[in-house]
Amino acid sequence: MPSYTLYYFNGRGRAEICRMLFAAASIQYIDRRIEVSEWTQFKTKMPCHMLPILEIDADTQVPQSMAISRYLAREFGFHGKNSLDMLKVDAICDSLFELFNDYMSMFNEKDAAKKTEFQQRYANTCLRVLPYLEKTLEANKGGNGWFIGEQMLFCDMMCYAALENPLLDNANLLKAYPKIAALRTRVAAHPKIASYIKKRNNTLRKMPNYTLYYFNGRGRAEICRMLFVAGDVKYNDRRVEVNEWDTYKGQMPGSVLPILEIDNKVQIPQNMAIARYLAREFGYHGKDNIEQARVDFISDNFHDLLNDYIRFDYEKDPSKARELRYVYEETCKKVLPFMEETLKMNNGGNAWFVGDRMMMCDMMCYCALEMPLLDNEHLLRNFPKLEAMRKRVRMHPKIAEYFKKRKDVKI
Protein backbone atom coordinates (compact mmCIF):
# COMPACT_ATOMS: atom_id res chain seq x y z
CA MET A 1 0.00 0.00 0.00
CA PRO A 2 1.42 3.44 -0.88
CA SER A 3 2.25 5.98 1.80
CA TYR A 4 -0.19 8.92 1.64
CA THR A 5 0.03 12.47 2.99
CA LEU A 6 -2.88 14.86 2.42
CA TYR A 7 -1.99 18.55 2.74
CA TYR A 8 -4.77 21.05 3.38
CA PHE A 9 -5.65 23.96 5.66
CA ASN A 10 -6.99 23.25 9.14
CA GLY A 11 -10.58 23.07 7.93
CA ARG A 12 -12.87 20.78 5.96
CA GLY A 13 -13.50 22.64 2.73
CA ARG A 14 -12.25 21.04 -0.47
CA ALA A 15 -10.31 18.25 1.27
CA GLU A 16 -13.11 16.70 3.30
CA ILE A 17 -14.25 14.35 0.54
CA CYS A 18 -10.70 12.96 0.40
CA ARG A 19 -10.65 12.40 4.17
CA MET A 20 -14.03 10.64 3.99
CA LEU A 21 -12.72 8.30 1.28
CA PHE A 22 -9.71 7.39 3.43
CA ALA A 23 -12.06 6.77 6.39
CA ALA A 24 -14.52 4.66 4.38
CA ALA A 25 -11.67 2.47 3.11
CA SER A 26 -9.91 2.25 6.52
CA ILE A 27 -6.68 3.43 4.87
CA GLN A 28 -4.10 5.15 7.04
CA TYR A 29 -2.69 8.47 5.87
CA ILE A 30 -1.03 11.57 7.27
CA ASP A 31 -3.58 14.38 7.57
CA ARG A 32 -1.24 17.38 7.43
CA ARG A 33 -3.17 20.47 8.55
CA ILE A 34 -1.49 23.71 7.47
CA GLU A 35 -2.30 26.74 9.59
CA VAL A 36 -2.73 30.09 7.85
CA SER A 37 0.48 31.32 9.51
CA GLU A 38 2.41 28.48 7.81
CA TRP A 39 1.01 28.92 4.32
CA THR A 40 3.66 31.37 3.07
CA GLN A 41 6.46 28.88 3.68
CA PHE A 42 4.49 26.01 2.10
CA LYS A 43 2.97 27.85 -0.87
CA THR A 44 5.96 27.83 -3.23
CA LYS A 45 6.64 24.13 -2.51
CA MET A 46 3.17 23.05 -3.65
CA PRO A 47 2.27 22.29 -7.30
CA CYS A 48 0.26 25.25 -8.67
CA HIS A 49 0.76 26.93 -5.25
CA MET A 50 -2.54 25.52 -4.04
CA LEU A 51 -4.18 23.06 -1.64
CA PRO A 52 -5.22 20.29 -1.25
CA ILE A 53 -2.22 18.27 -2.36
CA LEU A 54 -1.93 14.47 -2.16
CA GLU A 55 1.61 13.21 -1.71
CA ILE A 56 2.17 9.56 -2.65
CA ASP A 57 5.24 7.69 -1.37
CA ALA A 58 6.95 11.04 -0.67
CA ASP A 59 7.86 11.48 -4.34
CA THR A 60 4.62 12.29 -6.20
CA GLN A 61 2.53 15.36 -5.45
CA VAL A 62 -0.89 15.78 -7.06
CA PRO A 63 -3.07 18.96 -6.83
CA GLN A 64 -6.82 19.44 -7.44
CA SER A 65 -9.31 18.02 -4.93
CA MET A 66 -11.51 16.26 -7.49
CA ALA A 67 -8.56 14.62 -9.29
CA ILE A 68 -7.31 13.40 -5.90
CA SER A 69 -10.71 12.13 -4.77
CA ARG A 70 -11.33 10.29 -8.07
CA TYR A 71 -7.94 8.59 -7.74
CA LEU A 72 -8.71 7.55 -4.15
CA ALA A 73 -12.20 6.35 -5.14
CA ARG A 74 -10.73 4.13 -7.86
CA GLU A 75 -8.01 2.80 -5.57
CA PHE A 76 -10.40 2.03 -2.71
CA GLY A 77 -13.34 0.67 -4.75
CA PHE A 78 -15.76 3.60 -4.45
CA HIS A 79 -15.85 4.71 -8.09
CA GLY A 80 -18.23 2.11 -9.56
CA LYS A 81 -17.85 -1.38 -11.01
CA ASN A 82 -17.51 -0.38 -14.69
CA SER A 83 -16.80 2.61 -16.93
CA LEU A 84 -20.48 3.58 -17.21
CA ASP A 85 -20.90 3.59 -13.43
CA MET A 86 -17.77 5.74 -13.15
CA LEU A 87 -19.23 8.20 -15.66
CA LYS A 88 -22.43 8.48 -13.61
CA VAL A 89 -20.48 8.88 -10.37
CA ASP A 90 -18.36 11.63 -11.93
CA ALA A 91 -21.39 13.51 -13.26
CA ILE A 92 -22.99 13.55 -9.80
CA CYS A 93 -19.76 14.51 -8.05
CA ASP A 94 -18.95 17.28 -10.51
CA SER A 95 -22.46 18.71 -10.10
CA LEU A 96 -22.04 18.74 -6.33
CA PHE A 97 -18.57 20.26 -6.63
CA GLU A 98 -19.97 23.04 -8.82
CA LEU A 99 -22.51 23.86 -6.11
CA PHE A 100 -19.88 23.68 -3.37
CA ASN A 101 -17.41 25.81 -5.35
CA ASP A 102 -20.02 28.53 -5.89
CA TYR A 103 -20.82 28.44 -2.18
CA MET A 104 -17.14 28.83 -1.24
CA SER A 105 -16.70 31.73 -3.66
CA MET A 106 -19.71 33.47 -2.10
CA PHE A 107 -18.65 32.71 1.48
CA ASN A 108 -15.07 33.95 1.08
CA GLU A 109 -15.79 37.10 -0.94
CA LYS A 110 -15.31 40.35 1.01
CA ASP A 111 -16.29 42.80 -1.72
CA ALA A 112 -20.01 43.51 -1.19
CA ALA A 113 -20.88 43.98 -4.87
CA LYS A 114 -19.10 40.80 -5.90
CA LYS A 115 -20.62 38.93 -2.96
CA THR A 116 -24.11 39.83 -4.15
CA GLU A 117 -23.20 38.57 -7.61
CA PHE A 118 -21.81 35.32 -6.17
CA GLN A 119 -24.90 34.87 -3.97
CA GLN A 120 -27.10 34.99 -7.06
CA ARG A 121 -24.86 32.59 -8.92
CA TYR A 122 -24.87 30.14 -6.00
CA ALA A 123 -28.67 30.38 -5.69
CA ASN A 124 -29.06 29.67 -9.41
CA THR A 125 -26.70 26.70 -9.16
CA CYS A 126 -28.75 25.25 -6.28
CA LEU A 127 -31.96 25.60 -8.30
CA ARG A 128 -30.33 23.78 -11.22
CA VAL A 129 -28.31 21.08 -9.44
CA LEU A 130 -30.51 19.97 -6.53
CA PRO A 131 -33.60 18.99 -8.59
CA TYR A 132 -31.33 17.07 -10.98
CA LEU A 133 -29.73 15.17 -8.09
CA GLU A 134 -33.10 14.41 -6.45
CA LYS A 135 -34.38 12.90 -9.72
CA THR A 136 -31.12 11.02 -10.29
CA LEU A 137 -31.35 9.50 -6.82
CA GLU A 138 -35.01 8.54 -7.31
CA ALA A 139 -34.02 6.66 -10.49
CA ASN A 140 -32.19 4.07 -8.36
CA LYS A 141 -34.68 2.10 -6.21
CA GLY A 142 -36.94 5.09 -5.73
CA GLY A 143 -34.19 7.06 -4.03
CA ASN A 144 -34.21 4.90 -0.92
CA GLY A 145 -30.69 3.54 -1.28
CA TRP A 146 -27.63 5.04 -2.96
CA PHE A 147 -27.13 7.06 -6.12
CA ILE A 148 -25.74 4.07 -8.03
CA GLY A 149 -25.89 0.34 -7.33
CA GLU A 150 -26.13 -1.39 -3.98
CA GLN A 151 -23.37 0.25 -1.93
CA MET A 152 -22.13 3.66 -0.88
CA LEU A 153 -19.89 5.23 -3.50
CA PHE A 154 -17.78 8.34 -3.93
CA CYS A 155 -20.81 10.36 -5.13
CA ASP A 156 -22.81 9.53 -1.99
CA MET A 157 -19.96 10.76 0.22
CA MET A 158 -19.60 13.84 -1.98
CA CYS A 159 -23.29 14.59 -1.40
CA TYR A 160 -22.58 14.65 2.34
CA ALA A 161 -19.34 16.64 2.22
CA ALA A 162 -20.34 19.22 -0.41
CA LEU A 163 -23.58 20.20 1.34
CA GLU A 164 -22.22 20.37 4.88
CA ASN A 165 -21.26 24.06 4.85
CA PRO A 166 -24.27 25.24 2.79
CA LEU A 167 -26.65 23.54 5.24
CA LEU A 168 -25.13 25.51 8.11
CA ASP A 169 -26.11 28.74 6.39
CA ASN A 170 -29.54 27.47 5.32
CA ALA A 171 -30.97 24.60 7.34
CA ASN A 172 -33.93 24.43 4.92
CA LEU A 173 -31.78 23.99 1.81
CA LEU A 174 -32.99 20.41 1.30
CA LYS A 175 -36.59 20.94 2.41
CA ALA A 176 -37.83 20.31 -1.13
CA TYR A 177 -35.38 17.43 -1.66
CA PRO A 178 -36.24 14.72 0.90
CA LYS A 179 -34.40 11.92 -0.91
CA ILE A 180 -31.11 13.84 -0.82
CA ALA A 181 -31.63 14.69 2.85
CA ALA A 182 -32.28 11.02 3.67
CA LEU A 183 -29.25 9.90 1.66
CA ARG A 184 -27.01 12.21 3.68
CA THR A 185 -28.41 10.63 6.86
CA ARG A 186 -27.50 7.16 5.50
CA VAL A 187 -23.96 8.31 4.69
CA ALA A 188 -23.54 9.75 8.19
CA ALA A 189 -24.81 6.46 9.67
CA HIS A 190 -22.33 4.30 7.71
CA PRO A 191 -20.21 2.70 10.48
CA LYS A 192 -16.83 3.93 9.24
CA ILE A 193 -18.10 7.39 8.31
CA ALA A 194 -19.98 7.70 11.61
CA SER A 195 -16.79 6.83 13.51
CA TYR A 196 -14.81 9.39 11.52
CA ILE A 197 -17.40 12.15 11.99
CA LYS A 198 -17.48 11.49 15.73
CA LYS A 199 -13.70 11.91 16.05
CA ARG A 200 -12.87 14.59 13.46
CA ASN A 201 -11.75 18.09 14.35
CA ASN A 202 -14.56 20.61 14.79
CA THR A 203 -13.30 23.09 12.17
CA LEU A 204 -16.49 23.47 10.15
CA ARG A 205 -16.56 26.89 8.53
CA LYS A 206 -19.64 28.91 9.26
CA MET A 207 -20.80 32.47 9.59
CA PRO A 208 -20.45 33.72 13.18
CA ASN A 209 -23.59 33.99 15.28
CA TYR A 210 -24.19 37.70 15.92
CA THR A 211 -26.34 39.41 18.55
CA LEU A 212 -26.55 43.20 18.64
CA TYR A 213 -27.70 44.67 21.97
CA TYR A 214 -29.11 48.19 22.02
CA PHE A 215 -32.05 50.13 23.37
CA ASN A 216 -35.33 50.00 21.50
CA GLY A 217 -34.35 52.90 19.24
CA ARG A 218 -32.05 53.72 16.34
CA GLY A 219 -29.43 56.05 17.78
CA ARG A 220 -25.88 54.74 17.87
CA ALA A 221 -26.76 51.21 16.72
CA GLU A 222 -28.51 52.01 13.44
CA ILE A 223 -25.28 52.04 11.40
CA CYS A 224 -24.62 48.48 12.62
CA ARG A 225 -28.11 47.35 11.64
CA MET A 226 -27.72 48.91 8.21
CA LEU A 227 -24.42 47.09 7.68
CA PHE A 228 -26.02 43.76 8.59
CA VAL A 229 -28.80 44.49 6.10
CA ALA A 230 -26.47 45.60 3.31
CA GLY A 231 -24.29 42.56 3.92
CA ASP A 232 -27.35 40.28 3.90
CA VAL A 233 -26.17 38.73 7.17
CA LYS A 234 -28.57 37.37 9.76
CA TYR A 235 -28.29 38.60 13.34
CA ASN A 236 -30.31 38.77 16.54
CA ASP A 237 -31.46 42.38 17.03
CA ARG A 238 -31.87 42.39 20.83
CA ARG A 239 -33.79 45.50 21.87
CA VAL A 240 -33.22 46.31 25.56
CA GLU A 241 -36.12 48.22 27.07
CA VAL A 242 -35.35 50.99 29.57
CA ASN A 243 -36.89 48.98 32.42
CA GLU A 244 -34.49 46.10 31.61
CA TRP A 245 -31.32 48.19 31.57
CA ASP A 246 -30.51 47.85 35.27
CA THR A 247 -30.55 44.06 34.81
CA TYR A 248 -28.24 44.17 31.79
CA LYS A 249 -25.96 47.05 32.75
CA GLY A 250 -23.63 45.12 35.02
CA GLN A 251 -23.27 42.34 32.44
CA MET A 252 -22.14 44.59 29.57
CA PRO A 253 -18.48 45.54 28.94
CA GLY A 254 -18.07 49.15 30.04
CA SER A 255 -21.72 49.15 31.14
CA VAL A 256 -22.68 50.66 27.77
CA LEU A 257 -24.72 49.90 24.66
CA PRO A 258 -24.51 48.97 21.83
CA ILE A 259 -22.71 45.67 22.36
CA LEU A 260 -21.96 43.15 19.63
CA GLU A 261 -21.89 39.55 20.85
CA ILE A 262 -20.12 37.05 18.58
CA ASP A 263 -20.80 33.31 18.91
CA ASN A 264 -22.23 33.81 22.41
CA LYS A 265 -18.77 34.33 23.90
CA VAL A 266 -17.12 37.55 22.65
CA GLN A 267 -18.72 40.88 23.60
CA ILE A 268 -17.50 44.10 21.98
CA PRO A 269 -18.60 47.63 23.01
CA GLN A 270 -18.36 50.96 21.12
CA ASN A 271 -20.60 51.48 18.11
CA MET A 272 -17.88 52.70 15.74
CA ALA A 273 -15.54 49.82 16.59
CA ILE A 274 -18.43 47.45 15.92
CA ALA A 275 -19.37 49.22 12.68
CA ARG A 276 -15.80 49.12 11.34
CA TYR A 277 -15.55 45.41 12.15
CA LEU A 278 -18.82 44.67 10.34
CA ALA A 279 -17.79 46.86 7.39
CA ARG A 280 -14.54 44.93 7.04
CA GLU A 281 -16.29 41.57 7.34
CA PHE A 282 -19.03 42.42 4.85
CA GLY A 283 -16.96 44.34 2.30
CA TYR A 284 -18.01 47.94 3.02
CA HIS A 285 -14.72 49.34 4.37
CA GLY A 286 -12.77 49.93 1.13
CA LYS A 287 -10.49 47.83 -1.03
CA ASP A 288 -7.17 49.02 0.42
CA ASN A 289 -5.70 50.89 3.39
CA ILE A 290 -6.10 54.32 1.75
CA GLU A 291 -9.78 53.75 0.99
CA GLN A 292 -10.31 52.43 4.51
CA ALA A 293 -8.71 55.56 5.99
CA ARG A 294 -11.04 57.73 3.90
CA VAL A 295 -14.08 55.70 4.93
CA ASP A 296 -13.01 56.08 8.57
CA PHE A 297 -12.45 59.84 8.60
CA ILE A 298 -15.79 60.48 6.87
CA SER A 299 -17.63 58.12 9.21
CA ASP A 300 -15.95 59.65 12.26
CA ASN A 301 -17.02 63.15 11.24
CA PHE A 302 -20.64 62.06 10.97
CA HIS A 303 -20.30 60.24 14.29
CA ASP A 304 -19.09 63.47 15.95
CA LEU A 305 -22.17 65.25 14.64
CA LEU A 306 -24.55 62.50 15.79
CA ASN A 307 -22.88 62.31 19.19
CA ASP A 308 -23.27 66.05 19.78
CA TYR A 309 -26.91 65.89 18.68
CA ILE A 310 -27.75 63.01 21.03
CA ARG A 311 -26.09 64.78 23.98
CA PHE A 312 -28.22 67.91 23.70
CA ASP A 313 -31.39 66.03 22.68
CA TYR A 314 -31.31 63.84 25.79
CA GLU A 315 -30.22 66.56 28.24
CA LYS A 316 -33.00 67.32 30.74
CA ASP A 317 -31.45 70.45 32.26
CA PRO A 318 -32.57 73.40 30.04
CA SER A 319 -29.41 75.43 30.67
CA LYS A 320 -27.10 72.53 29.83
CA ALA A 321 -29.26 71.62 26.83
CA ARG A 322 -28.78 75.15 25.40
CA GLU A 323 -25.02 74.86 25.85
CA LEU A 324 -24.94 71.43 24.22
CA ARG A 325 -27.16 72.58 21.35
CA TYR A 326 -24.67 75.37 20.64
CA VAL A 327 -21.86 72.78 20.55
CA TYR A 328 -23.91 70.65 18.14
CA GLU A 329 -24.67 73.60 15.85
CA GLU A 330 -20.98 74.53 15.74
CA THR A 331 -20.18 70.93 14.82
CA CYS A 332 -22.71 71.11 11.98
CA LYS A 333 -21.09 74.32 10.69
CA LYS A 334 -17.74 72.56 10.64
CA VAL A 335 -18.67 69.05 9.48
CA LEU A 336 -21.37 69.55 6.83
CA PRO A 337 -19.43 71.91 4.49
CA PHE A 338 -16.37 69.68 4.82
CA MET A 339 -18.41 66.58 3.95
CA GLU A 340 -20.08 68.32 1.00
CA GLU A 341 -16.68 69.21 -0.45
CA THR A 342 -15.31 65.74 0.30
CA LEU A 343 -18.21 64.17 -1.57
CA LYS A 344 -17.63 66.45 -4.58
CA MET A 345 -14.05 65.16 -4.85
CA ASN A 346 -15.35 61.76 -6.03
CA ASN A 347 -17.24 61.85 -9.37
CA GLY A 348 -18.34 65.40 -8.73
CA GLY A 349 -20.38 64.31 -5.73
CA ASN A 350 -22.87 62.47 -7.89
CA ALA A 351 -22.19 58.96 -6.58
CA TRP A 352 -20.53 57.85 -3.33
CA PHE A 353 -17.89 59.19 -0.95
CA VAL A 354 -15.26 56.56 -1.83
CA GLY A 355 -14.94 54.47 -4.98
CA ASP A 356 -17.85 53.52 -7.20
CA ARG A 357 -20.23 51.84 -4.76
CA MET A 358 -21.85 52.32 -1.37
CA MET A 359 -19.55 52.03 1.66
CA MET A 360 -19.93 52.31 5.43
CA CYS A 361 -19.37 56.08 5.29
CA ASP A 362 -22.34 56.53 2.92
CA MET A 363 -24.58 54.56 5.27
CA MET A 364 -23.17 56.58 8.18
CA CYS A 365 -24.14 59.79 6.38
CA TYR A 366 -27.69 58.50 6.19
CA CYS A 367 -28.18 57.23 9.73
CA ALA A 368 -26.16 59.96 11.52
CA LEU A 369 -28.35 62.69 9.98
CA GLU A 370 -31.66 60.88 10.42
CA MET A 371 -32.39 62.26 13.89
CA PRO A 372 -31.02 65.78 13.24
CA LEU A 373 -33.19 66.08 10.11
CA LEU A 374 -36.31 65.33 12.17
CA ASP A 375 -35.34 68.26 14.36
CA ASN A 376 -34.52 70.53 11.40
CA GLU A 377 -35.76 69.44 7.98
CA HIS A 378 -33.76 72.27 6.32
CA LEU A 379 -30.44 71.08 7.76
CA LEU A 380 -29.09 70.06 4.33
CA ARG A 381 -30.61 72.93 2.33
CA ASN A 382 -27.14 74.27 1.53
CA PHE A 383 -25.66 70.82 0.96
CA PRO A 384 -27.42 69.35 -2.09
CA LYS A 385 -24.78 66.69 -2.78
CA LEU A 386 -25.18 65.23 0.71
CA GLU A 387 -28.95 65.32 0.41
CA ALA A 388 -28.87 63.53 -2.96
CA MET A 389 -26.40 60.94 -1.71
CA ARG A 390 -28.65 60.09 1.24
CA LYS A 391 -31.44 59.42 -1.28
CA ARG A 392 -29.14 57.00 -3.11
CA VAL A 393 -28.49 55.14 0.13
CA ARG A 394 -32.22 54.98 0.83
CA MET A 395 -32.87 53.59 -2.67
CA HIS A 396 -30.29 50.81 -2.37
CA PRO A 397 -32.43 47.64 -2.78
CA LYS A 398 -31.47 46.00 0.52
CA ILE A 399 -31.61 49.26 2.50
CA ALA A 400 -34.95 50.20 0.95
CA GLU A 401 -36.39 46.81 1.91
CA TYR A 402 -35.07 47.23 5.46
CA PHE A 403 -36.67 50.66 5.82
CA LYS A 404 -40.04 49.22 4.80
CA LYS A 405 -39.86 46.67 7.61
CA ARG A 406 -37.90 48.34 10.41
CA LYS A 407 -39.56 49.12 13.69
CA ASP A 408 -41.17 52.52 14.02
CA VAL A 409 -39.60 53.60 17.30
CA LYS A 410 -38.77 56.91 18.91
CA ILE A 411 -35.24 57.57 17.75
C-alpha positions in Angstrom: 0.0 0.0 0.0 1.4 3.4 -0.9 2.2 6.0 1.8 -0.2 8.9 1.6 0.0 12.5 3.0 -2.9 14.9 2.4 -2.0 18.6 2.7 -4.8 21.1 3.4 -5.7 24.0 5.7 -7.0 23.3 9.1 -10.6 23.1 7.9 -12.9 20.8 6.0 -13.5 22.6 2.7 -12.3 21.0 -0.5 -10.3 18.2 1.3 -13.1 16.7 3.3 -14.3 14.3 0.5 -10.7 13.0 0.4 -10.6 12.4 4.2 -14.0 10.6 4.0 -12.7 8.3 1.3 -9.7 7.4 3.4 -12.1 6.8 6.4 -14.5 4.7 4.4 -11.7 2.5 3.1 -9.9 2.2 6.5 -6.7 3.4 4.9 -4.1 5.2 7.0 -2.7 8.5 5.9 -1.0 11.6 7.3 -3.6 14.4 7.6 -1.2 17.4 7.4 -3.2 20.5 8.5 -1.5 23.7 7.5 -2.3 26.7 9.6 -2.7 30.1 7.9 0.5 31.3 9.5 2.4 28.5 7.8 1.0 28.9 4.3 3.7 31.4 3.1 6.5 28.9 3.7 4.5 26.0 2.1 3.0 27.8 -0.9 6.0 27.8 -3.2 6.6 24.1 -2.5 3.2 23.0 -3.6 2.3 22.3 -7.3 0.3 25.3 -8.7 0.8 26.9 -5.3 -2.5 25.5 -4.0 -4.2 23.1 -1.6 -5.2 20.3 -1.2 -2.2 18.3 -2.4 -1.9 14.5 -2.2 1.6 13.2 -1.7 2.2 9.6 -2.6 5.2 7.7 -1.4 6.9 11.0 -0.7 7.9 11.5 -4.3 4.6 12.3 -6.2 2.5 15.4 -5.4 -0.9 15.8 -7.1 -3.1 19.0 -6.8 -6.8 19.4 -7.4 -9.3 18.0 -4.9 -11.5 16.3 -7.5 -8.6 14.6 -9.3 -7.3 13.4 -5.9 -10.7 12.1 -4.8 -11.3 10.3 -8.1 -7.9 8.6 -7.7 -8.7 7.5 -4.2 -12.2 6.3 -5.1 -10.7 4.1 -7.9 -8.0 2.8 -5.6 -10.4 2.0 -2.7 -13.3 0.7 -4.7 -15.8 3.6 -4.5 -15.9 4.7 -8.1 -18.2 2.1 -9.6 -17.9 -1.4 -11.0 -17.5 -0.4 -14.7 -16.8 2.6 -16.9 -20.5 3.6 -17.2 -20.9 3.6 -13.4 -17.8 5.7 -13.2 -19.2 8.2 -15.7 -22.4 8.5 -13.6 -20.5 8.9 -10.4 -18.4 11.6 -11.9 -21.4 13.5 -13.3 -23.0 13.5 -9.8 -19.8 14.5 -8.0 -19.0 17.3 -10.5 -22.5 18.7 -10.1 -22.0 18.7 -6.3 -18.6 20.3 -6.6 -20.0 23.0 -8.8 -22.5 23.9 -6.1 -19.9 23.7 -3.4 -17.4 25.8 -5.3 -20.0 28.5 -5.9 -20.8 28.4 -2.2 -17.1 28.8 -1.2 -16.7 31.7 -3.7 -19.7 33.5 -2.1 -18.7 32.7 1.5 -15.1 34.0 1.1 -15.8 37.1 -0.9 -15.3 40.3 1.0 -16.3 42.8 -1.7 -20.0 43.5 -1.2 -20.9 44.0 -4.9 -19.1 40.8 -5.9 -20.6 38.9 -3.0 -24.1 39.8 -4.2 -23.2 38.6 -7.6 -21.8 35.3 -6.2 -24.9 34.9 -4.0 -27.1 35.0 -7.1 -24.9 32.6 -8.9 -24.9 30.1 -6.0 -28.7 30.4 -5.7 -29.1 29.7 -9.4 -26.7 26.7 -9.2 -28.7 25.3 -6.3 -32.0 25.6 -8.3 -30.3 23.8 -11.2 -28.3 21.1 -9.4 -30.5 20.0 -6.5 -33.6 19.0 -8.6 -31.3 17.1 -11.0 -29.7 15.2 -8.1 -33.1 14.4 -6.4 -34.4 12.9 -9.7 -31.1 11.0 -10.3 -31.4 9.5 -6.8 -35.0 8.5 -7.3 -34.0 6.7 -10.5 -32.2 4.1 -8.4 -34.7 2.1 -6.2 -36.9 5.1 -5.7 -34.2 7.1 -4.0 -34.2 4.9 -0.9 -30.7 3.5 -1.3 -27.6 5.0 -3.0 -27.1 7.1 -6.1 -25.7 4.1 -8.0 -25.9 0.3 -7.3 -26.1 -1.4 -4.0 -23.4 0.3 -1.9 -22.1 3.7 -0.9 -19.9 5.2 -3.5 -17.8 8.3 -3.9 -20.8 10.4 -5.1 -22.8 9.5 -2.0 -20.0 10.8 0.2 -19.6 13.8 -2.0 -23.3 14.6 -1.4 -22.6 14.7 2.3 -19.3 16.6 2.2 -20.3 19.2 -0.4 -23.6 20.2 1.3 -22.2 20.4 4.9 -21.3 24.1 4.9 -24.3 25.2 2.8 -26.6 23.5 5.2 -25.1 25.5 8.1 -26.1 28.7 6.4 -29.5 27.5 5.3 -31.0 24.6 7.3 -33.9 24.4 4.9 -31.8 24.0 1.8 -33.0 20.4 1.3 -36.6 20.9 2.4 -37.8 20.3 -1.1 -35.4 17.4 -1.7 -36.2 14.7 0.9 -34.4 11.9 -0.9 -31.1 13.8 -0.8 -31.6 14.7 2.8 -32.3 11.0 3.7 -29.3 9.9 1.7 -27.0 12.2 3.7 -28.4 10.6 6.9 -27.5 7.2 5.5 -24.0 8.3 4.7 -23.5 9.8 8.2 -24.8 6.5 9.7 -22.3 4.3 7.7 -20.2 2.7 10.5 -16.8 3.9 9.2 -18.1 7.4 8.3 -20.0 7.7 11.6 -16.8 6.8 13.5 -14.8 9.4 11.5 -17.4 12.2 12.0 -17.5 11.5 15.7 -13.7 11.9 16.1 -12.9 14.6 13.5 -11.7 18.1 14.4 -14.6 20.6 14.8 -13.3 23.1 12.2 -16.5 23.5 10.2 -16.6 26.9 8.5 -19.6 28.9 9.3 -20.8 32.5 9.6 -20.4 33.7 13.2 -23.6 34.0 15.3 -24.2 37.7 15.9 -26.3 39.4 18.6 -26.6 43.2 18.6 -27.7 44.7 22.0 -29.1 48.2 22.0 -32.0 50.1 23.4 -35.3 50.0 21.5 -34.4 52.9 19.2 -32.1 53.7 16.3 -29.4 56.1 17.8 -25.9 54.7 17.9 -26.8 51.2 16.7 -28.5 52.0 13.4 -25.3 52.0 11.4 -24.6 48.5 12.6 -28.1 47.3 11.6 -27.7 48.9 8.2 -24.4 47.1 7.7 -26.0 43.8 8.6 -28.8 44.5 6.1 -26.5 45.6 3.3 -24.3 42.6 3.9 -27.4 40.3 3.9 -26.2 38.7 7.2 -28.6 37.4 9.8 -28.3 38.6 13.3 -30.3 38.8 16.5 -31.5 42.4 17.0 -31.9 42.4 20.8 -33.8 45.5 21.9 -33.2 46.3 25.6 -36.1 48.2 27.1 -35.4 51.0 29.6 -36.9 49.0 32.4 -34.5 46.1 31.6 -31.3 48.2 31.6 -30.5 47.8 35.3 -30.5 44.1 34.8 -28.2 44.2 31.8 -26.0 47.1 32.7 -23.6 45.1 35.0 -23.3 42.3 32.4 -22.1 44.6 29.6 -18.5 45.5 28.9 -18.1 49.1 30.0 -21.7 49.2 31.1 -22.7 50.7 27.8 -24.7 49.9 24.7 -24.5 49.0 21.8 -22.7 45.7 22.4 -22.0 43.2 19.6 -21.9 39.6 20.8 -20.1 37.0 18.6 -20.8 33.3 18.9 -22.2 33.8 22.4 -18.8 34.3 23.9 -17.1 37.5 22.7 -18.7 40.9 23.6 -17.5 44.1 22.0 -18.6 47.6 23.0 -18.4 51.0 21.1 -20.6 51.5 18.1 -17.9 52.7 15.7 -15.5 49.8 16.6 -18.4 47.4 15.9 -19.4 49.2 12.7 -15.8 49.1 11.3 -15.5 45.4 12.2 -18.8 44.7 10.3 -17.8 46.9 7.4 -14.5 44.9 7.0 -16.3 41.6 7.3 -19.0 42.4 4.9 -17.0 44.3 2.3 -18.0 47.9 3.0 -14.7 49.3 4.4 -12.8 49.9 1.1 -10.5 47.8 -1.0 -7.2 49.0 0.4 -5.7 50.9 3.4 -6.1 54.3 1.8 -9.8 53.7 1.0 -10.3 52.4 4.5 -8.7 55.6 6.0 -11.0 57.7 3.9 -14.1 55.7 4.9 -13.0 56.1 8.6 -12.5 59.8 8.6 -15.8 60.5 6.9 -17.6 58.1 9.2 -16.0 59.6 12.3 -17.0 63.2 11.2 -20.6 62.1 11.0 -20.3 60.2 14.3 -19.1 63.5 15.9 -22.2 65.3 14.6 -24.5 62.5 15.8 -22.9 62.3 19.2 -23.3 66.1 19.8 -26.9 65.9 18.7 -27.7 63.0 21.0 -26.1 64.8 24.0 -28.2 67.9 23.7 -31.4 66.0 22.7 -31.3 63.8 25.8 -30.2 66.6 28.2 -33.0 67.3 30.7 -31.4 70.4 32.3 -32.6 73.4 30.0 -29.4 75.4 30.7 -27.1 72.5 29.8 -29.3 71.6 26.8 -28.8 75.1 25.4 -25.0 74.9 25.8 -24.9 71.4 24.2 -27.2 72.6 21.4 -24.7 75.4 20.6 -21.9 72.8 20.5 -23.9 70.6 18.1 -24.7 73.6 15.8 -21.0 74.5 15.7 -20.2 70.9 14.8 -22.7 71.1 12.0 -21.1 74.3 10.7 -17.7 72.6 10.6 -18.7 69.0 9.5 -21.4 69.6 6.8 -19.4 71.9 4.5 -16.4 69.7 4.8 -18.4 66.6 4.0 -20.1 68.3 1.0 -16.7 69.2 -0.4 -15.3 65.7 0.3 -18.2 64.2 -1.6 -17.6 66.5 -4.6 -14.1 65.2 -4.9 -15.4 61.8 -6.0 -17.2 61.8 -9.4 -18.3 65.4 -8.7 -20.4 64.3 -5.7 -22.9 62.5 -7.9 -22.2 59.0 -6.6 -20.5 57.8 -3.3 -17.9 59.2 -1.0 -15.3 56.6 -1.8 -14.9 54.5 -5.0 -17.8 53.5 -7.2 -20.2 51.8 -4.8 -21.8 52.3 -1.4 -19.6 52.0 1.7 -19.9 52.3 5.4 -19.4 56.1 5.3 -22.3 56.5 2.9 -24.6 54.6 5.3 -23.2 56.6 8.2 -24.1 59.8 6.4 -27.7 58.5 6.2 -28.2 57.2 9.7 -26.2 60.0 11.5 -28.3 62.7 10.0 -31.7 60.9 10.4 -32.4 62.3 13.9 -31.0 65.8 13.2 -33.2 66.1 10.1 -36.3 65.3 12.2 -35.3 68.3 14.4 -34.5 70.5 11.4 -35.8 69.4 8.0 -33.8 72.3 6.3 -30.4 71.1 7.8 -29.1 70.1 4.3 -30.6 72.9 2.3 -27.1 74.3 1.5 -25.7 70.8 1.0 -27.4 69.4 -2.1 -24.8 66.7 -2.8 -25.2 65.2 0.7 -28.9 65.3 0.4 -28.9 63.5 -3.0 -26.4 60.9 -1.7 -28.7 60.1 1.2 -31.4 59.4 -1.3 -29.1 57.0 -3.1 -28.5 55.1 0.1 -32.2 55.0 0.8 -32.9 53.6 -2.7 -30.3 50.8 -2.4 -32.4 47.6 -2.8 -31.5 46.0 0.5 -31.6 49.3 2.5 -35.0 50.2 1.0 -36.4 46.8 1.9 -35.1 47.2 5.5 -36.7 50.7 5.8 -40.0 49.2 4.8 -39.9 46.7 7.6 -37.9 48.3 10.4 -39.6 49.1 13.7 -41.2 52.5 14.0 -39.6 53.6 17.3 -38.8 56.9 18.9 -35.2 57.6 17.8 
